[in-house]
Amino acid sequence: MMMGFGSGLGMTGFGMGFGGIGGLLVLVLLIAGGVYLWRALERRDATRTPTPPRQEDSALQVLRERYARGEIDHEEYTRRKAGLA
């Protein structure tokens, strides 16, 4: 009987190779689980209803658009902008 040469699951047998593959498998599963969790959280955030813009923000946006189109001059723009703040 040969002792320690290919017998059992010792360092020279099947155990060492399986340990390396098993560790790699655990690492891959951890990474895949993290990616799955991240994507699940992203989907949950995407399904939420976005909050409507504040009234001041939309009024300022309209003011900017009117100034950009040339409907109001710079003086009126600055006066109305100061009134919104």
Summary of the structure (lengths in Angstrom):
residues: 85
radius of gyration: 33.1
end to end distance: 92.5
largest distance: 102.4
contacts: 155
relative contact order: 0.06
helix: 69%
strand: 0%
